Amino acid sequence: MDKRFETLQEQMSKRFEAVDKRFEAVDKRFEALIKEMNKGFEIARQERAQLQTSINSLGRRGG
């Protein structure tokens, strides 16, 4: 009985390790996705600021 229990324990341990590795992989993918989103938001902010500057410039010229 002890041997069966040890075998089951080893199998469960391996399964938990595999699941843990999958979670780590998903976590890394989420981190990469968040970084990409932040880059996109920063580009959008910069473009918006440039557009606002252009609009303000046209307004001052009476355009």
ABEGO torsion letter per residue (X at the ends): XAAAAAAAAAAAAAAAAAAAAAAAAAAAAAAAAAAAAAAAAAAAAAAAAAAAAAAAAAAAAGX
